[in-house]
Amino acid sequence: MLSHLLDREGVESVVLEKHSRDYVVHRVRAGVLEAGTVATLTAAGVGDRLAREGLVHRGIGIRFDGRDHRIDLAELTGKAITIYGQQEVVKDLIEARLARGAAVHFDVPDVRLDAPSGSRPRLEGTVSGRPLVVECDFVVGCDGFHGISRDHLPPTAWHAYHHEYPFAWLGILVQAPPSAAEVIYANHERGFALHSMRSPAITRLYLQCDRGDSLDAWPDERIWSELHTRLASAGWRLTEGPIIERGIAPLRSFVAEPMQHGSLFLAGDAAHIVPPTGAKGLNLAIADVAALAGSLAEWYRHRSRSGLDDYSPAALRRVWRAQAFSYQLTSLLHRFPDHDQYDRRRQLAELQYLTRSRAAATALAENYVGAAP
Ligand SMILES: Cc1cc2nc3c(=O)[nH]c(=O)nc-3n(C[C@H](O)[C@H](O)[C@H](O)COP(=O)(O)OP(=O)(O)OC[C@H]3O[C@@H](n4cnc5c(N)ncnc54)[C@H](O)[C@@H]3O)c2cc1C
């Protein structure tokens, strides 16, 4: 996305990706796009398929005590969300980049950074069996949580904030039509469950599981039994189907602060991770690079560093808002191993407040759609 936005500003870039094109366009992860993300993609000319195939949702469901409640996002905030898989966004972006003949290199297993925060950074790697050296003005680490760029910030120049949650999510993709028109977040005493979708024919379901669980502990029968139990609601039936993809992801929060040193900038998961509960990770990553593209364009146009200097403080304000929201929603919806009956009743009281108070529902809605100030 950054490479695409820079190209539109007349700024040249080179993208080095460790994995193959096939791998990155099939990696199933996020699926909830905030209105701001949709607007950014559309304004950048990569929103045509998104407009055709994205599912616009005006509300989300909250289910607890076997009852359904709805948060009307559109009525409370004037904004909606769009369901469109992250891999589809990636597919559209790669096609747009390659159509412009961009320098996007896949299968580069050995990217090395030389003095990336100095005045003349260099990147090296092997592209199609041949060494490639890139000398550049800036390096932007868009290489995810497990990438290499963050480690090039000088140790004394940044701080890492971590929070680990005592559970994980088991996510499955099912070849079956969704059982509800909107996303449903379920709080159940056996643990959290989420009903979502990727298209009218594909359902996405998640279950809270133990942090140390492996997929072996979750045969199909157990997955369906837990989903039926945790998502149960009068008159509602979950449609089963073949599980075409499954994975377990631990829940964690992380922030690297600041997100920049000299010529090295971090964006997206390289700088911050949130638990997927609030559906913020992908949206934050797009917001980061949209801001950075503008600042870099300003530098090339006017040699002004003011946008670049403001990048990290402005991004961190957004990131910490998303951190706080994702933490709150995760705490509200999950069963914690040390929770007793007191904690359970307190959690239910909190959920009831959310469904009875317009103010509480509005607070959730404006954070969920990405409209919180
Ligand atoms: C199972 C799962 C479910 C999720 N669900 C949601 C959700 O519902 N909603 C939401 O908003 N977010 C969700 N997320 C988070 C979301 O996917 C991320 O926040 C988002 O992908 C961040 O984008 P990014 O570009 O910063 O990083 P990534 O998408 O991780 O991209 C980084 C890229 O850098 C490449 N790379 C890494 N190291 C190197 C290297 N050394 N050299 C070259 N290339 C390298 C990687 O191969 C990768 O392609 C989920 C994540 C997971 C894992």
The ligand as a Tripos MOL2 file, in Angstrom:
@<TRIPOS>MOLECULE
LIG
   53    58     1     0     0
SMALL
NO_CHARGES

@<TRIPOS>ATOM
      1 C1         -4.7370  -15.1240   12.6040 C.3       1 LIG1
      2 C2         -4.8140  -13.6270   12.5030 C.ar      1 LIG1
      3 C3         -6.0500  -13.0030   12.4670 C.ar      1 LIG1
      4 C4         -6.1400  -11.6130   12.3840 C.ar      1 LIG1
      5 N1         -7.3620  -11.0430   12.3280 N.ar      1 LIG1
      6 C5         -7.4590   -9.6960   12.2310 C.ar      1 LIG1
      7 C6         -8.7120   -9.0570   12.1280 C.ar      1 LIG1
      8 O1         -9.7680   -9.6990   12.1460 O.2       1 LIG1
      9 N2         -8.7540   -7.6970   11.9960 N.ar      1 LIG1
     10 C7         -7.5970   -6.9490   11.9340 C.ar      1 LIG1
     11 O2         -7.6670   -5.7140   11.7520 O.2       1 LIG1
     12 N3         -6.3970   -7.5200   12.0470 N.ar      1 LIG1
     13 C8         -6.2970   -8.8680   12.1810 C.ar      1 LIG1
     14 N4         -5.0850   -9.4460   12.2240 N.ar      1 LIG1
     15 C9         -3.9240   -8.5710   12.2100 C.3       1 LIG1
     16 C10        -3.5840   -8.1090   10.7920 C.3       1 LIG1
     17 O3         -3.5250   -9.2250    9.9480 O.3       1 LIG1
     18 C11        -2.2480   -7.3750   10.8660 C.3       1 LIG1
     19 O4         -2.3730   -6.3190   11.7740 O.3       1 LIG1
     20 C12        -1.8080   -6.8470    9.4980 C.3       1 LIG1
     21 O5         -1.4660   -7.9210    8.6530 O.3       1 LIG1
     22 C13        -0.6170   -5.9160    9.6350 C.3       1 LIG1
     23 O6         -0.1180   -5.6090    8.3530 O.3       1 LIG1
     24 P1          1.4320   -5.3700    8.1230 P.3       1 LIG1
     25 O7          1.5620   -5.0600    6.6800 O.co2     1 LIG1
     26 O8          1.9540   -4.4500    9.1330 O.co2     1 LIG1
     27 O9          2.1350   -6.7720    8.4370 O.3       1 LIG1
     28 P2          2.0160   -8.1650    7.6490 P.3       1 LIG1
     29 O10         0.6810   -8.3010    7.0070 O.co2     1 LIG1
     30 O11         2.4520   -9.1910    8.6210 O.co2     1 LIG1
     31 O12         3.0540   -8.0070    6.4860 O.3       1 LIG1
     32 C14         4.4530   -8.0360    6.7130 C.3       1 LIG1
     33 C15         5.1160   -8.6550    5.5220 C.3       1 LIG1
     34 O13         6.5220   -8.5920    5.7180 O.3       1 LIG1
     35 C16         7.0850   -9.8090    5.3060 C.3       1 LIG1
     36 N5          8.3560   -9.9990    6.0180 N.ar      1 LIG1
     37 C17         8.5290  -10.3430    7.3230 C.ar      1 LIG1
     38 N6          9.8380  -10.4140    7.6120 N.ar      1 LIG1
     39 C18        10.4910  -10.1270    6.4860 C.ar      1 LIG1
     40 C19        11.8610  -10.0530    6.1590 C.ar      1 LIG1
     41 N7         12.8200  -10.3010    7.0630 N.pl3     1 LIG1
     42 N8         12.2060   -9.7320    4.9020 N.ar      1 LIG1
     43 C20        11.2330   -9.4750    3.9670 C.ar      1 LIG1
     44 N9          9.9210   -9.5400    4.2080 N.ar      1 LIG1
     45 C21         9.5520   -9.8510    5.4650 C.ar      1 LIG1
     46 C22         6.0550  -10.8560    5.6600 C.3       1 LIG1
     47 O14         6.2300  -12.0360    4.9020 O.3       1 LIG1
     48 C23         4.7670  -10.1170    5.3420 C.3       1 LIG1
     49 O15         4.3290  -10.3540    4.0240 O.3       1 LIG1
     50 C24        -4.9640  -10.8300   12.3460 C.ar      1 LIG1
     51 C25        -3.7130  -11.4540   12.3790 C.ar      1 LIG1
     52 C26        -3.6270  -12.8330   12.4640 C.ar      1 LIG1
     53 C27        -2.2570  -13.4810   12.5090 C.3       1 LIG1
@<TRIPOS>BOND
     1     1     2 1
     2     2     3 ar
     3     2    52 ar
     4     3     4 ar
     5     4     5 ar
     6     4    50 ar
     7     5     6 ar
     8     6     7 ar
     9     6    13 1
    10     7     8 2
    11     7     9 ar
    12     9    10 ar
    13    10    11 2
    14    10    12 ar
    15    12    13 ar
    16    13    14 ar
    17    14    15 1
    18    14    50 ar
    19    15    16 1
    20    16    17 1
    21    16    18 1
    22    18    19 1
    23    18    20 1
    24    20    21 1
    25    20    22 1
    26    22    23 1
    27    23    24 1
    28    24    25 2
    29    24    26 1
    30    24    27 1
    31    27    28 1
    32    28    29 2
    33    28    30 1
    34    28    31 1
    35    31    32 1
    36    32    33 1
    37    33    34 1
    38    33    48 1
    39    34    35 1
    40    35    36 1
    41    35    46 1
    42    36    37 ar
    43    36    45 ar
    44    37    38 ar
    45    38    39 ar
    46    39    40 ar
    47    39    45 ar
    48    40    41 1
    49    40    42 ar
    50    42    43 ar
    51    43    44 ar
    52    44    45 ar
    53    46    47 1
    54    46    48 1
    55    48    49 1
    56    50    51 ar
    57    51    52 ar
    58    52    53 1
@<TRIPOS>SUBSTRUCTURE
     1 LIG1         1 GROUP 0 **** ****
